[in-house]
Structures are given as structure tokens and as C-alpha cells.
């Protein structure tokens, strides 16, 4: 059913005559009559009947007019929600890896709760591949992901990404094993070629980085252990179970030394990924603008 015809029927029910409905809608009585007749054909039932010199809605016409109130109100609400110039309102579902939730997303949620209370943020913790799967099935609106310069992620053409921030990563080793090593990546990896290595249990990107540099040195790393938590990786290092990549922008625990890596560098990159064209939706645009602002102030 065309919404215009529902509007005509609703005004006819309110005004009582076709002339009054036509005057309110800025059209002619014949147009009102034609629209109601077309709507009756679509509905498959009689919607109006004569009432002296006036017309009145049949019981079916009154029921349809009642539905028209709800339908037209919902359409108007949808237009307001999707209008790029509208005040942001609605629920934004965000899937994110844990570090981004703690460091960036939670402060933004707190700020928006005060400045834009009509915007509701729903957060779920996922690794990048999981978040991108949710984005593909439209089960999330925004995916916060990461990759490495030596293990770059690629996004399908239906997605757009916004660069967030970058962080250099180094090699975490037991503190007593770190003495005398410089930052040349190939030399560092060669010195620890006989160690066991720790990878991420939910994302193989860091393992890809390790294997890439190790292949440049000429050995196959022993990828023995896996852990998703950086804290657990550090505990494994202290326990002499292995070594692994760690970010350079956080303090390591006692007993862990972080060797910087250059030539090649290992740079970790965070992204905000969304479906192409969705960033015009006011609530999502607001969140993305917050991320861009946060990036500029890093």
C-alpha cells in the first residue's frame, strides 16, 4: 500500500468530507476520491460509504485508518532516524578487541552518555575476524579491528575502514636474556631462534609476523604456546615458557624485557570498519567522529 493513499484515508477519517480532506492536503476532491478508490482495490474491500451528502468510513475503513496512524508514525520516525541532519539517536552495536574497548571505546561511551543520551552503545568483545563476520551478517554496525604492517588485513569492497592509531611492537623476552641485544630485527630473531614462541590463540596475525621475520633470517620458529591475553603472554615469558610479541606503549611486568625491532619494524594498526555508505547514519557518524577526534589528540 502506498503511504500517500494511507495519508488520504486518514485525513478523510479526520475531516469527514472529501472537500475538507482535499483542502487540508492541498489537492482536489477528485484526487482524494481516486486515491481512496485505489486503496480500496489494494485492500480488496470497501473503505467508504455514502452518508447523506457526506461519506463515512466503513468498519474496514476505520480499522485501516487506525493502522495508518501507526504506519505513518513509524515511517516518520524512520525518516528522522536516517536523516543525516537529524539529532543522533539510536543504538550502535560495536564489536571490538579488548585493548580498544579499555583504552578508547569506554571513554567514548562515557562521553556520549553525557553529551548524547539518545545514542546507546552496545559493546561486544571479539577478535578482528569474528567482528568482520558479524559485520558481514549485519549483526554489528562497527567493527574495531587491527593488523600489522608485516601482516596487513584486506577488506572487501563492501566495507570501508577508518585508520585509528598505530603502535610499535617489540619482542618480549626474559629480562636476563635481553642483555647485549640491539634493535635490528633480523639479529634479534636470530639470537632467539632456538626459543619457543608464543602466539595469539584467536588471531594468527602476530604468528604471521613472527614467521615472516624468521623466514628472512632462515629458520622455522617453534610456535608452541598460544594466549589471547597480553598479561598471560608476559607470565609465560617470566615462567621461561617462551617469547612473543608485545606492544611498546604499555609497561611490561617485572621480569620481562621488551626488545625494540627495526629493519623491518613491526607496527600494529587499529581500524574502525563499517559497511560502505552506513557512515551517513547520524549515530554511527557521531561515533566515528569521536574516534577521529581521539586519534588527532593521541
MIDREN-347221 format. One record per residue (C-alpha): z, x, y; chain. Coordinates in Angstrom, 1 decimal, decimal comma. Each point is the difference from the previous one (the first is absolute). Layout:
{{Z; X; Y}; "A"}
...
***
This chain:
{{0,0; 0,0; 0,0}; "A"}
{{-0,9; 1,3; 3,4}; "A"}
{{3,0; 0,5; 2,3}; "A"}
{{-1,9; -1,6; 2,9}; "A"}
{{-0,3; -3,3; -1,8}; "A"}
{{3,7; 0,1; -0,9}; "A"}
{{0,8; 0,5; 3,7}; "A"}
{{-2,2; -3,0; 0,9}; "A"}
{{1,8; -2,1; -2,6}; "A"}
{{3,4; 1,1; 1,2}; "A"}
{{-0,8; -0,8; 3,6}; "A"}
{{-1,3; -3,4; -1,0}; "A"}
{{3,2; -0,8; -1,8}; "A"}
{{2,0; 1,0; 3,2}; "A"}
{{-2,2; -1,7; 2,6}; "A"}
{{-0,9; -3,2; -1,9}; "A"}
{{-3,6; -0,3; 1,3}; "A"}
{{-3,1; 2,1; -0,4}; "A"}
{{-0,5; 0,0; 3,8}; "A"}
{{3,5; 1,4; 0,6}; "A"}
{{-0,5; 2,6; -2,7}; "A"}
{{-3,4; 1,0; 1,4}; "A"}
{{1,4; 0,4; 3,5}; "A"}
{{2,9; 2,2; -1,2}; "A"}
{{-2,4; 2,1; -2,1}; "A"}
{{-2,6; 0,2; 2,8}; "A"}
{{-2,8; -1,6; -2,1}; "A"}
{{-1,7; -3,3; -0,5}; "A"}
{{1,1; -3,1; -2,0}; "A"}
{{-3,1; 0,3; -2,2}; "A"}
{{1,0; 3,6; -0,8}; "A"}
{{3,5; -1,1; -1,0}; "A"}
{{-1,5; -2,8; -2,2}; "A"}
{{-2,4; 2,5; -1,6}; "A"}
{{2,7; 2,5; -0,7}; "A"}
{{2,3; -2,6; -1,6}; "A"}
{{-2,8; -1,4; -2,1}; "A"}
{{-0,9; 3,5; -1,2}; "A"}
{{3,7; 0,7; -0,8}; "A"}
{{0,1; -3,3; -2,0}; "A"}
{{-2,9; 1,1; -2,0}; "A"}
{{1,6; 3,3; -0,8}; "A"}
{{3,3; -1,7; -0,9}; "A"}
{{-1,8; -2,7; -2,1}; "A"}
{{2,0; -2,9; 1,6}; "A"}
{{0,1; -2,3; 3,0}; "A"}
{{2,1; 1,5; 2,8}; "A"}
{{-0,2; -2,6; 2,7}; "A"}
{{-0,4; -3,8; 0,2}; "A"}
{{-0,6; -2,5; 2,8}; "A"}
{{3,0; -1,4; 1,9}; "A"}
{{-1,4; -2,4; 2,5}; "A"}
{{-1,7; 2,1; 2,7}; "A"}
{{1,8; 3,0; -1,2}; "A"}
{{0,0; 2,0; -3,3}; "A"}
{{3,0; 1,0; -2,1}; "A"}
{{0,4; 2,5; -2,7}; "A"}
{{0,1; -1,3; -3,6}; "A"}
{{3,0; 1,2; -2,2}; "A"}
{{-2,3; 2,8; -1,2}; "A"}
{{-0,9; 0,9; 3,5}; "A"}
{{3,7; 0,1; 1,1}; "A"}
{{0,8; 2,3; -3,0}; "A"}
{{-2,9; 2,3; 0,9}; "A"}
{{1,1; 0,0; 3,6}; "A"}
{{3,5; 1,1; -1,1}; "A"}
{{-1,5; 2,8; -2,0}; "A"}
{{-2,1; 1,0; 3,0}; "A"}
{{3,1; 0,6; 2,0}; "A"}
{{1,2; 2,6; -2,5}; "A"}
{{-3,5; 1,5; -0,6}; "A"}
{{-0,8; 0,4; 3,7}; "A"}
{{3,4; 1,5; 0,7}; "A"}
{{-0,4; 2,5; -2,8}; "A"}
{{-3,4; 1,0; 1,3}; "A"}
{{1,3; 0,5; 3,5}; "A"}
{{2,9; 2,1; -1,3}; "A"}
{{-2,5; 2,1; -2,0}; "A"}
{{-2,1; 0,5; 3,1}; "A"}
{{3,0; 1,2; 2,0}; "A"}
{{1,1; 2,3; -2,8}; "A"}
{{-3,4; 1,6; -0,2}; "A"}
{{-0,8; 0,2; 3,7}; "A"}
{{-0,1; 3,7; 0,9}; "A"}
{{1,5; -1,0; 3,4}; "A"}
{{2,8; -2,0; -1,5}; "A"}
{{3,7; 1,1; 0,0}; "A"}
{{0,5; 1,8; -3,3}; "A"}
{{1,7; -2,2; -2,6}; "A"}
{{0,0; -0,1; -3,8}; "A"}
{{0,9; 2,1; -3,0}; "A"}
{{-1,5; 3,5; -0,5}; "A"}
{{0,3; 1,3; -3,6}; "A"}
{{0,2; 3,8; -0,1}; "A"}
{{-0,1; 2,2; -3,1}; "A"}
{{1,2; 3,5; 0,6}; "A"}
{{1,2; 3,2; -1,6}; "A"}
{{3,8; 0,6; 0,4}; "A"}
{{-0,2; 2,8; 2,6}; "A"}
{{-2,0; -2,1; 2,4}; "A"}
{{2,4; -2,9; -0,5}; "A"}
{{3,0; 2,0; 0,9}; "A"}
{{-1,4; 2,1; 2,8}; "A"}
{{-2,5; -2,2; 1,8}; "A"}
{{-0,2; -3,6; -1,3}; "A"}
{{3,7; -0,9; 0,2}; "A"}
{{0,3; 1,0; 3,7}; "A"}
{{-3,1; -2,1; 0,8}; "A"}
{{1,4; -3,0; -1,9}; "A"}
{{3,2; 0,3; 2,0}; "A"}
{{-1,9; 0,3; 3,3}; "A"}
{{-2,3; -3,0; -0,7}; "A"}
{{2,9; -2,2; -1,1}; "A"}
{{1,3; 0,4; 3,6}; "A"}
{{-3,3; -0,1; 1,9}; "A"}
{{-2,1; -2,4; -2,1}; "A"}
{{2,3; -2,2; -2,1}; "A"}
{{-2,9; -2,2; -1,1}; "A"}
{{-1,4; 2,9; -2,0}; "A"}
{{1,5; 0,4; -3,4}; "A"}
{{-0,4; 3,3; -2,0}; "A"}
{{0,2; -0,1; -3,8}; "A"}
{{0,2; 3,5; -1,5}; "A"}
{{-0,6; 1,1; -3,6}; "A"}
{{0,3; 3,6; -1,2}; "A"}
{{-3,1; 1,3; -1,8}; "A"}
{{-1,9; 3,2; -0,5}; "A"}
{{-3,5; 0,2; 1,5}; "A"}
{{-2,0; -1,1; -3,0}; "A"}
{{2,3; -3,0; -0,5}; "A"}
{{-0,2; -1,0; 3,6}; "A"}
{{-3,8; 0,2; 0,1}; "A"}
{{-0,2; -2,2; -3,1}; "A"}
{{2,1; -2,6; 1,8}; "A"}
{{-2,3; 0,3; 3,0}; "A"}
{{-3,0; -0,6; -2,2}; "A"}
{{1,5; -3,2; -1,4}; "A"}
{{1,1; -1,1; 3,5}; "A"}
{{3,7; 0,1; -1,1}; "A"}
{{0,9; 2,2; 3,0}; "A"}
{{-1,3; 0,2; 3,5}; "A"}
{{0,6; 3,7; 0,7}; "A"}
{{0,3; 3,0; -2,3}; "A"}
{{1,7; 3,2; 1,1}; "A"}
{{-1,4; 2,8; -2,2}; "A"}
{{-0,2; 3,8; 0,0}; "A"}
{{-2,2; 2,8; -1,3}; "A"}
{{-0,4; 3,7; 0,4}; "A"}
{{-2,7; 2,1; 1,6}; "A"}
{{-0,6; 1,6; -3,4}; "A"}
{{0,0; -3,4; -1,8}; "A"}
{{-1,6; -2,4; 2,6}; "A"}
{{0,1; -3,7; -0,7}; "A"}
{{-3,2; -2,1; 0,4}; "A"}
{{0,0; -3,6; 1,1}; "A"}
{{-2,6; -2,7; -0,9}; "A"}
{{-2,2; -1,3; 2,8}; "A"}
{{2,0; -3,3; 0,2}; "A"}
{{3,0; 1,9; 1,2}; "A"}
{{0,9; 1,7; 3,3}; "A"}
{{2,6; 2,7; 0,4}; "A"}
{{2,1; 1,1; 3,0}; "A"}
{{1,3; 3,6; 0,0}; "A"}
{{3,7; 0,1; 0,5}; "A"}
{{1,5; 3,5; -0,3}; "A"}
{{-0,3; 3,3; -1,8}; "A"}
{{2,5; 2,3; -1,5}; "A"}
{{-0,4; 3,5; -1,5}; "A"}
{{1,3; 0,5; -3,5}; "A"}
{{1,3; 3,0; -1,7}; "A"}
{{1,1; 1,2; -3,4}; "A"}
{{3,6; -0,7; -0,9}; "A"}
{{1,6; 2,7; -2,2}; "A"}
{{3,5; 1,2; -0,9}; "A"}
{{1,5; 1,8; 2,9}; "A"}
{{0,5; 3,3; -1,9}; "A"}
{{-3,7; 0,0; -1,1}; "A"}
{{-1,3; -0,3; 3,6}; "A"}
{{0,8; 3,4; 1,3}; "A"}
{{-2,9; 2,3; 0,9}; "A"}
{{-2,7; -2,7; -0,1}; "A"}
{{-2,4; -0,6; 2,9}; "A"}
{{-2,0; -3,1; 0,8}; "A"}
{{-3,4; 0,7; -1,5}; "A"}
{{-0,4; -2,9; -2,4}; "A"}
{{-1,9; 2,0; -2,6}; "A"}
{{2,5; 2,8; 0,0}; "A"}
{{2,9; -2,5; -0,2}; "A"}
{{-1,5; -2,0; -2,9}; "A"}
{{-0,9; 3,2; -1,8}; "A"}
{{3,6; 1,1; 0,2}; "A"}
{{1,3; -3,2; -1,6}; "A"}
{{-2,8; -0,5; -2,5}; "A"}
{{2,4; 0,2; -2,9}; "A"}
{{2,4; -2,7; 1,3}; "A"}
{{0,0; -3,6; -1,1}; "A"}
{{-1,2; -2,4; 2,7}; "A"}
{{1,3; -3,4; 1,2}; "A"}
{{-2,5; -2,8; 0,9}; "A"}
{{0,3; -3,5; 1,3}; "A"}
{{0,5; -2,6; -2,6}; "A"}
{{-1,8; -2,8; 1,9}; "A"}
{{-2,7; 2,0; 1,9}; "A"}
{{-2,0; 2,8; -1,4}; "A"}
{{-1,2; 1,3; 3,4}; "A"}
{{2,5; 2,8; 0,2}; "A"}
{{-0,8; 1,1; -3,5}; "A"}
{{-3,7; 0,1; 1,1}; "A"}
{{1,0; 2,3; 2,8}; "A"}
{{2,0; 2,3; -2,3}; "A"}
{{-2,9; 0,1; -2,5}; "A"}
{{-2,5; 0,7; 2,8}; "A"}
{{1,8; 3,0; 1,4}; "A"}
{{0,9; 1,3; -3,5}; "A"}
{{-3,6; -0,1; -1,0}; "A"}
{{-0,9; 2,1; 3,0}; "A"}
{{2,6; 2,6; -1,3}; "A"}
{{-1,3; -0,3; -3,5}; "A"}
{{2,7; -1,7; -2,1}; "A"}
{{0,9; -3,4; -1,4}; "A"}
{{3,4; -1,3; 1,3}; "A"}
{{2,6; -1,3; -2,5}; "A"}
{{0,4; -3,5; 1,4}; "A"}
{{3,1; -0,8; -1,9}; "A"}
{{2,2; -2,3; 2,0}; "A"}
{{-0,6; -3,1; 2,1}; "A"}
{{2,2; -1,6; 2,7}; "A"}
{{-0,8; -2,5; 2,7}; "A"}
{{3,1; 0,9; 2,1}; "A"}
{{0,0; 3,1; 2,1}; "A"}
{{3,7; 0,3; -0,5}; "A"}
{{-0,4; 0,1; -3,7}; "A"}
{{-2,8; 2,6; 0,3}; "A"}
{{2,5; 2,2; 1,9}; "A"}
{{2,7; -0,6; -2,6}; "A"}
{{-2,4; 1,1; -2,7}; "A"}
{{-0,8; 3,1; 2,0}; "A"}
{{3,7; 0,9; 0,4}; "A"}
{{0,4; -0,6; -3,7}; "A"}
{{-2,7; 2,6; -0,7}; "A"}
{{-2,2; -2,6; -1,7}; "A"}
{{-3,1; 0,7; 2,1}; "A"}
{{-1,5; 0,2; 3,5}; "A"}
{{-2,0; -2,5; 2,1}; "A"}
{{-1,5; -0,9; 3,3}; "A"}
{{2,4; -1,2; 2,8}; "A"}
{{-0,6; -1,1; 3,6}; "A"}
{{0,8; 2,6; 2,7}; "A"}
{{1,4; -2,6; 2,4}; "A"}
{{3,2; -0,8; -1,9}; "A"}
{{3,0; 2,2; -0,7}; "A"}
{{0,2; 1,1; -3,6}; "A"}
{{3,2; -0,1; -1,9}; "A"}
{{2,1; 3,1; -0,7}; "A"}
{{-1,5; 2,2; -2,7}; "A"}
{{-3,6; -0,9; 0,9}; "A"}
{{-2,3; 2,2; 2,1}; "A"}
{{-3,3; -1,3; 1,4}; "A"}
{{-2,8; 2,6; 0,1}; "A"}
{{-2,6; -0,8; 2,6}; "A"}
{{-3,6; -0,2; -1,3}; "A"}
{{-3,1; 1,1; 1,9}; "A"}
{{-3,6; 1,0; -0,9}; "A"}
{{-0,3; -2,7; -1,1}; "A"}
{{2,5; -2,2; 1,7}; "A"}
{{1,4; -3,0; -1,7}; "A"}
{{0,2; -2,9; 2,6}; "A"}
{{1,3; -3,4; -0,9}; "A"}
{{-1,6; -2,9; 1,9}; "A"}
{{1,3; -3,6; 0,4}; "A"}
{{-2,3; -3,0; 0,6}; "A"}
{{0,3; -3,7; 0,8}; "A"}
{{-2,7; -1,8; -1,9}; "A"}
{{-1,2; -3,6; 0,4}; "A"}
{{-2,9; -2,2; -0,8}; "A"}
{{-3,0; 0,4; 2,3}; "A"}
{{0,2; -2,5; 2,9}; "A"}
{{3,6; -1,1; -0,6}; "A"}
{{1,4; 2,2; 2,9}; "A"}
{{-1,0; -2,7; 2,5}; "A"}
{{2,7; -2,3; -1,4}; "A"}
{{2,8; 0,2; 2,7}; "A"}
{{3,0; 0,8; -2,3}; "A"}
{{-1,9; 2,7; -1,9}; "A"}
{{-1,4; 1,4; 3,2}; "A"}
{{3,5; 0,2; 1,5}; "A"}
{{1,3; 2,0; -3,0}; "A"}
{{-3,0; 2,4; 0,1}; "A"}
{{0,6; 0,5; 3,7}; "A"}
{{3,6; 0,9; -0,8}; "A"}
{{-1,1; 2,6; -2,5}; "A"}
{{-2,5; 1,5; 2,5}; "A"}
{{2,7; 0,1; 2,7}; "A"}
{{2,4; 1,7; -2,5}; "A"}
{{-2,6; 2,5; -0,9}; "A"}
{{-0,6; 1,0; 3,7}; "A"}
{{3,7; 0,6; 0,4}; "A"}
{{0,4; 2,2; -3,0}; "A"}
***
